[in-house]
Amino acid sequence: MMRAAVLRVAGGVVGVGGVAACCFENTPHPQTCHIVSKNGVKARGCQGDADAEASVQCGTSLSSPDQIANTSLLHRVMMAAVRRVIPVAAAESKHDNSANTGSVAYDPPFIPWDSSWDGRDGREGQGTGTRRLVLVRHGQYEHGDTDDERVLTELGRMQAAEVGNRLGLLYKDGSRLNKVVYSTMARATETALLIKDQLGGAQCKWKTCNLIREGAVYPPEPPHSTWQPTEEAFDRDGARISKAFEKYVHRSEVGENKSSTTLFVCHGNVIRYFVMRALQLPPSAWLRISVANCSMTIISIRSNGNVSVQTVGDAGFMPDKDMITFN
């Protein structure tokens, strides 16, 4: 059984927007968390509960990575923390710069890397291979009322062919790809099949996944001026995409000693959220990144749990600048 720990919201470090940020204390598995109210554990977090404490009790009822992955508790914890974040007094959130030119000093808190972020640290027989994740956003698509109407434009199909050619160059016509996973939304599925046409040597398994469909991944900070999903949408989509992260973004498995490459064809919000989580950066910052249609983002995860991002939203291989779009 994992030991208990507390995620403190009040009195935390000053974060973006002058609000208290969160930090985990003494826990090897911060994703195993429950929001705690005065009346006990609330499975979906303290959503506006006036009796809720500003703390999280960790690891008191889960004992295996499988249980952790099945509950997406980390997402619920982060969502609850965002909703219940406590403003920090101005005196605590700003430096006294009266003696200088008026500029604000940049002194971010030191947050150590959590080597147990995927629940696989220190396992006996841990594989030595590096896992490389190549995330491709779908091509430009038509706007429509239903998913079936949101198919690729002519330009979107050209973009898909170009990224397919690029993947063929990087991964030897696809023969160096171990697996391809693509979203079941129409625009992503169409993009994946067009990529497959360019990868004649890709004999790996191709599979669909509902978890990586587009959605409201996490409340962005700062908020978008027009894109404002409901709290229910963030709850529903965020928990699903968090589960996708837990399923796909992790170090090699026990006995997995060869490096592998998995291609994902999915969506901009999903890709940006994955990057934030993989680098242990605030997930609320995902909207500060842009990824072009049919761009490539590459994440490498070493067997010790260290993560590096080789490229984010790379579309420089497109033969014409007019082919680089963001819709």
MARGU-796904 format. One record per residue (C-alpha): residue in one letter; z, x, y; chain. Coordinates in nm, 4 decimals, m for minus. Layout:
N
 rest       up     east    north kette
    a        Z        X        Y     A
...
END
This chain:
327
 rest       up     east    north kette
    m   0.0000   0.0000   0.0000     A
    m  m0.0901   0.1368   0.3429     A
    r   0.1886   0.1968   0.5888     A
    a   0.2365  m0.0176   0.8958     A
    a   0.1313   0.0849   1.2436     A
    v   0.0944  m0.0715   1.5838     A
    l  m0.2072  m0.1001   1.8118     A
    r  m0.0596  m0.1306   2.1587     A
    v  m0.2428  m0.3191   2.4297     A
    a   0.0152  m0.3189   2.7063     A
    g   0.0845   0.0124   2.8762     A
    g  m0.2199   0.1767   2.7195     A
    v  m0.4668   0.4155   2.8733     A
    v  m0.6679   0.3005   3.1731     A
    g  m1.0080   0.1862   3.0547     A
    v  m1.3266   0.0548   3.2135     A
    g  m1.2631  m0.2029   3.4845     A
    g  m0.9028  m0.0971   3.5368     A
    v  m0.7672  m0.2636   3.2239     A
    a  m0.5480  m0.1332   2.9485     A
    a  m0.7378   0.0208   2.6607     A
    c  m0.6139   0.0306   2.3023     A
    c  m0.5023   0.3144   2.0800     A
    f  m0.3960   0.3248   1.7163     A
    e  m0.0766   0.4982   1.6201     A
    n   0.0031   0.6575   1.2830     A
    t  m0.2527   0.4757   1.0743     A
    p  m0.5128   0.6317   0.8432     A
    h  m0.7086   0.3053   0.8279     A
    p  m0.7244   0.1387   1.1711     A
    q  m0.9698  m0.1167   1.0374     A
    t  m0.6908  m0.2717   0.8267     A
    c  m0.5298  m0.4728   1.1015     A
    h  m0.3931  m0.8170   1.1713     A
    i  m0.3153  m0.9715   1.5054     A
    v   0.0520  m1.0686   1.5044     A
    s   0.2062  m1.3592   1.6926     A
    k   0.5712  m1.4478   1.7222     A
    n   0.5159  m1.7015   1.4493     A
    g   0.3516  m1.4563   1.2089     A
    v   0.0056  m1.3278   1.1166     A
    k  m0.2958  m1.5177   1.2530     A
    a  m0.6044  m1.4509   1.0397     A
    r  m0.8569  m1.4848   1.3224     A
    g  m0.6582  m1.3200   1.5975     A
    c  m0.4560  m1.4541   1.8864     A
    q  m0.7246  m1.6469   2.0688     A
    g  m0.5435  m1.7548   2.3806     A
    d  m0.2130  m1.8131   2.1986     A
    a   0.0530  m1.7958   2.4671     A
    d   0.3137  m1.6960   2.2081     A
    a   0.1165  m1.3956   2.0861     A
    e   0.2568  m1.0482   2.1095     A
    a   0.0379  m0.7740   2.2634     A
    s   0.0411  m0.5728   1.9437     A
    v  m0.1268  m0.5489   1.6061     A
    q   0.0460  m0.4927   1.2757     A
    c  m0.1672  m0.2721   1.0515     A
    g  m0.2142  m0.2352   0.6799     A
    t   0.0666  m0.4584   0.5603     A
    s  m0.1347  m0.6745   0.3230     A
    l  m0.4470  m0.4823   0.2240     A
    s  m0.4606  m0.2091  m0.0352     A
    s  m0.8264  m0.1241  m0.1032     A
    p  m1.1486  m0.0462   0.0891     A
    d  m1.3128  m0.3466  m0.0809     A
    q  m1.0597  m0.5814   0.0719     A
    i  m1.1042  m0.4130   0.4073     A
    a  m1.4830  m0.4498   0.3995     A
    n  m1.4649  m0.8140   0.2992     A
    t  m1.2515  m0.9213   0.5934     A
    s  m1.4055  m0.7383   0.8931     A
    l  m1.0579  m0.7170   1.0405     A
    l  m1.1424  m0.4381   1.2784     A
    h  m1.3841  m0.6657   1.4579     A
    r  m1.1242  m0.9373   1.4845     A
    v  m0.8672  m0.6922   1.6165     A
    m  m1.1035  m0.5586   1.8819     A
    m  m1.2095  m0.9092   1.9828     A
    a  m0.8499  m1.0210   2.0185     A
    a  m0.7662  m0.7089   2.2181     A
    v  m1.0534  m0.7790   2.4560     A
    r  m0.9389  m1.1366   2.5083     A
    r  m0.5775  m1.0383   2.5635     A
    v  m0.6322  m0.7141   2.7539     A
    i  m0.3647  m0.6650   3.0173     A
    p  m0.4572  m0.5470   3.3698     A
    v  m0.3071  m0.2200   3.4780     A
    a  m0.1576  m0.1924   3.8229     A
    a  m0.3805  m0.0237   4.0765     A
    a  m0.1259   0.2518   4.1186     A
    e  m0.1629   0.3387   3.7506     A
    s  m0.5404   0.3059   3.7292     A
    k  m0.6427   0.5259   4.0219     A
    h  m0.5701   0.8816   4.1177     A
    d  m0.4246   0.9674   4.4562     A
    n  m0.7160   1.1385   4.6274     A
    s  m0.5817   1.1296   4.9815     A
    a  m0.5821   1.5076   4.9981     A
    n  m0.9489   1.5498   4.9087     A
    t  m1.2839   1.4072   5.0119     A
    g  m1.2136   1.0631   4.8723     A
    s  m1.3908   1.1111   4.5376     A
    v  m1.2208   0.9745   4.2293     A
    a  m1.1286   1.2383   3.9714     A
    y  m1.2697   1.1843   3.6226     A
    d  m0.9855   1.2371   3.3786     A
    p  m1.0563   1.0361   3.0626     A
    p  m0.7895   1.0140   2.7932     A
    f  m0.8167   1.2427   2.4928     A
    i  m0.8809   1.0349   2.1832     A
    p  m0.8789   1.2356   1.8579     A
    w  m1.1459   1.1776   1.5949     A
    d  m1.0287   0.9536   1.3119     A
    s  m1.1552   1.1182   0.9929     A
    s  m1.0558   0.8109   0.7887     A
    w  m1.2735   0.5743   0.9892     A
    d  m1.4660   0.4525   0.6832     A
    g  m1.1708   0.4392   0.4407     A
    r  m1.3223   0.7152   0.2261     A
    d  m1.1344   1.0251   0.3418     A
    g  m0.9735   1.2506   0.0843     A
    r  m1.1088   1.0804  m0.2265     A
    e  m1.1188   1.2751  m0.5503     A
    g  m1.4769   1.3611  m0.6431     A
    q  m1.6072   1.2882  m0.2947     A
    g  m1.9827   1.3449  m0.2816     A
    t  m2.1169   1.6337  m0.0758     A
    g  m2.4431   1.4748   0.0394     A
    t  m2.5227   1.3807   0.3987     A
    r  m2.6290   1.0211   0.4609     A
    r  m2.9019   0.9791   0.7225     A
    l  m2.9594   0.6328   0.8693     A
    v  m3.2871   0.5707   1.0514     A
    l  m3.2698   0.2522   1.2567     A
    v  m3.5941   0.1039   1.3896     A
    r  m3.6014  m0.1883   1.6282     A
    h  m3.8674  m0.4564   1.5681     A
    g  m4.1869  m0.4703   1.7749     A
    q  m4.2559  m0.6802   2.0830     A
    y  m4.2534  m1.0493   1.9930     A
    e  m4.3490  m1.3930   2.1202     A
    h  m4.0728  m1.6042   2.2686     A
    g  m4.0238  m1.9351   2.0938     A
    d  m3.7697  m2.2050   2.0186     A
    t  m3.7280  m2.1124   1.6525     A
    d  m3.7187  m1.7875   1.4605     A
    d  m4.0467  m1.8735   1.2876     A
    e  m4.2158  m1.8856   1.6296     A
    r  m4.0822  m1.5458   1.7346     A
    v  m4.3504  m1.3414   1.5645     A
    l  m4.4940  m1.0110   1.6810     A
    t  m4.7480  m0.9988   1.9599     A
    e  m5.0659  m0.7985   1.9152     A
    l  m4.8946  m0.5116   2.0965     A
    g  m4.5918  m0.5515   1.8698     A
    r  m4.8106  m0.5101   1.5623     A
    m  m4.9619  m0.1954   1.7137     A
    q  m4.6125  m0.0609   1.7830     A
    a  m4.5111  m0.1262   1.4223     A
    a  m4.8150   0.0666   1.2966     A
    e  m4.7308   0.3599   1.5244     A
    v  m4.3691   0.3849   1.4142     A
    g  m4.4908   0.3566   1.0545     A
    n  m4.7181   0.6566   1.1145     A
    r  m4.4288   0.8456   1.2707     A
    l  m4.2019   0.7742   0.9762     A
    g  m4.4781   0.8895   0.7441     A
    l  m4.4940   1.2245   0.9241     A
    l  m4.1173   1.2708   0.9248     A
    y  m4.0517   1.1559   0.5711     A
    k  m4.3639   1.2609   0.3833     A
    d  m4.5394   0.9238   0.3710     A
    g  m4.2082   0.7620   0.2869     A
    s  m4.1510   0.9552  m0.0354     A
    r  m3.8332   1.1028   0.1167     A
    l  m3.6878   0.7620   0.1936     A
    n  m3.4289   0.6441  m0.0565     A
    k  m3.4017   0.2840   0.0561     A
    v  m3.5385   0.0446   0.3185     A
    v  m3.3283  m0.2474   0.4436     A
    y  m3.4703  m0.4988   0.6884     A
    s  m3.3499  m0.8074   0.8706     A
    t  m3.4633  m1.1497   0.7535     A
    m  m3.5560  m1.2579   1.1075     A
    a  m3.9328  m1.3073   1.1437     A
    r  m4.0014  m1.0300   1.3945     A
    a  m3.8065  m0.7699   1.1944     A
    t  m3.9563  m0.8727   0.8607     A
    e  m4.3083  m0.8549   1.0035     A
    t  m4.2351  m0.5121   1.1522     A
    a  m4.0979  m0.3844   0.8200     A
    l  m4.4024  m0.5015   0.6231     A
    l  m4.6388  m0.3379   0.8733     A
    i  m4.4405  m0.0152   0.8412     A
    k  m4.4680  m0.0437   0.4636     A
    d  m4.8467  m0.0579   0.4950     A
    q  m4.8331   0.2842   0.6644     A
    l  m4.6042   0.4387   0.4019     A
    g  m4.8242   0.4627   0.0971     A
    g  m4.5843   0.7016  m0.0738     A
    a  m4.2720   0.4925  m0.0229     A
    q  m4.1781   0.3941  m0.3770     A
    c  m3.8160   0.3288  m0.2849     A
    k  m3.6431  m0.0074  m0.3020     A
    w  m3.7153  m0.2485  m0.0146     A
    k  m3.4580  m0.5202   0.0396     A
    t  m3.3748  m0.7861   0.2978     A
    c  m3.0316  m0.8368   0.4522     A
    n  m2.8944  m1.1299   0.6514     A
    l  m2.6041  m0.9232   0.7853     A
    i  m2.8288  m0.7238   1.0208     A
    r  m2.9898  m1.0248   1.1884     A
    e  m2.9664  m1.0179   1.5681     A
    g  m2.6597  m1.1633   1.7366     A
    a  m2.3849  m1.1433   1.9957     A
    v  m2.2285  m0.8241   1.8631     A
    y  m1.9401  m0.7736   2.1062     A
    p  m1.8455  m0.8781   2.4624     A
    p  m2.0142  m0.6138   2.6827     A
    e  m1.8420  m0.4395   2.9700     A
    p  m1.9659  m0.4823   3.2367     A
    p  m2.0826  m0.8328   3.1450     A
    h  m2.4512  m0.9216   3.1681     A
    s  m2.5434  m1.1411   3.4647     A
    t  m2.7435  m1.3949   3.2617     A
    w  m2.6876  m1.3237   2.8901     A
    q  m2.3515  m1.4877   2.8278     A
    p  m2.2950  m1.6053   2.4691     A
    t  m2.0021  m1.8286   2.3905     A
    e  m1.6765  m1.6972   2.2492     A
    e  m1.7650  m1.8704   1.9235     A
    a  m2.0966  m1.6814   1.9091     A
    f  m1.9205  m1.3468   1.9578     A
    d  m1.6732  m1.4414   1.6843     A
    r  m1.9403  m1.5520   1.4375     A
    d  m2.2080  m1.2881   1.4980     A
    g  m1.9669  m1.0058   1.5696     A
    a  m1.7778  m1.0476   1.2424     A
    r  m2.1062  m1.0561   1.0489     A
    i  m2.2484  m0.7442   1.2144     A
    s  m1.9157  m0.5656   1.1807     A
    k  m1.9346  m0.6346   0.8077     A
    a  m2.2871  m0.4886   0.8085     A
    f  m2.1520  m0.1725   0.9705     A
    e  m1.8791  m0.1408   0.7086     A
    k  m2.1329  m0.1931   0.4301     A
    y  m2.3958   0.0561   0.5451     A
    v  m2.2377   0.3104   0.7808     A
    h  m2.0146   0.5431   0.5831     A
    r  m2.0096   0.8876   0.4210     A
    s  m2.1502   0.9592   0.0730     A
    e  m1.9911   0.7893  m0.2249     A
    v  m1.7993   0.9601  m0.5037     A
    g  m2.0404   1.1799  m0.7013     A
    e  m2.3211   1.1366  m0.4463     A
    n  m2.4064   1.5034  m0.3956     A
    k  m2.7665   1.4728  m0.2798     A
    s  m2.8466   1.3883   0.0811     A
    s  m3.0173   1.0535   0.1339     A
    t  m3.2162   0.8695   0.3998     A
    t  m3.2066   0.4930   0.4479     A
    l  m3.4416   0.3132   0.6854     A
    f  m3.3211  m0.0017   0.8606     A
    v  m3.5592  m0.2326   1.0472     A
    c  m3.3493  m0.4603   1.2599     A
    h  m3.2539  m0.5399   1.6199     A
    g  m3.1503  m0.3829   1.9481     A
    n  m2.7983  m0.5233   1.9672     A
    v  m2.7233  m0.4277   1.6075     A
    i  m2.8506  m0.0727   1.6556     A
    r  m2.6535  m0.0135   1.9744     A
    y  m2.3353  m0.1529   1.8224     A
    f  m2.3779   0.0720   1.5179     A
    v  m2.4108   0.3771   1.7447     A
    m  m2.0922   0.2912   1.9368     A
    r  m1.8905   0.2310   1.6212     A
    a  m2.0255   0.5373   1.4401     A
    l  m1.9307   0.7648   1.7303     A
    q  m1.5922   0.5921   1.7722     A
    l  m1.6819   0.4943   2.1270     A
    p  m1.5777   0.1648   2.2903     A
    p  m1.7971  m0.1056   2.1335     A
    s  m1.7939  m0.2895   2.4658     A
    a  m2.0267  m0.0160   2.5995     A
    w  m2.3193  m0.1080   2.3731     A
    l  m2.5177  m0.2868   2.6447     A
    r  m2.5284   0.0292   2.8585     A
    i  m2.7885   0.1688   2.6177     A
    s  m3.1499   0.0525   2.5925     A
    v  m3.3658   0.0881   2.2825     A
    a  m3.7387   0.0204   2.3062     A
    n  m3.9414  m0.1905   2.0661     A
    c  m4.0171   0.0060   1.7461     A
    s  m3.8055   0.2955   1.8699     A
    m  m3.6097   0.5155   1.6298     A
    t  m3.2366   0.5870   1.6292     A
    i  m3.1023   0.8378   1.3758     A
    i  m2.7393   0.8683   1.2672     A
    s  m2.6197   1.1365   1.0247     A
    i  m2.2899   1.1084   0.8391     A
    r  m2.1606   1.4200   0.6668     A
    s  m1.9465   1.4153   0.3554     A
    n  m1.6344   1.5022   0.5584     A
    g  m1.6857   1.1918   0.7731     A
    n  m1.8184   1.3718   1.0801     A
    v  m2.0962   1.1798   1.2550     A
    s  m2.3819   1.2956   1.4764     A
    v  m2.6627   1.1042   1.6444     A
    q  m2.9943   1.2907   1.6556     A
    t  m3.1815   1.0423   1.8727     A
    v  m3.1303   0.7004   2.0312     A
    g  m3.4201   0.4677   2.1107     A
    d  m3.6882   0.7352   2.0689     A
    a  m4.0331   0.5922   2.1422     A
    g  m4.1960   0.9111   2.2677     A
    f  m4.4388   0.9089   1.9755     A
    m  m4.6196   0.6039   2.1175     A
    p  m4.9711   0.7201   2.2203     A
    d  m4.9641   0.5355   2.5532     A
    k  m4.6800   0.4689   2.7966     A
    d  m4.7887   0.1049   2.8199     A
    m  m4.6918   0.0686   2.4544     A
    i  m4.3253   0.1312   2.5360     A
    t  m4.1664  m0.2091   2.5910     A
    f  m3.8162  m0.3530   2.5691     A
    n  m3.8532  m0.7244   2.4902     A
END
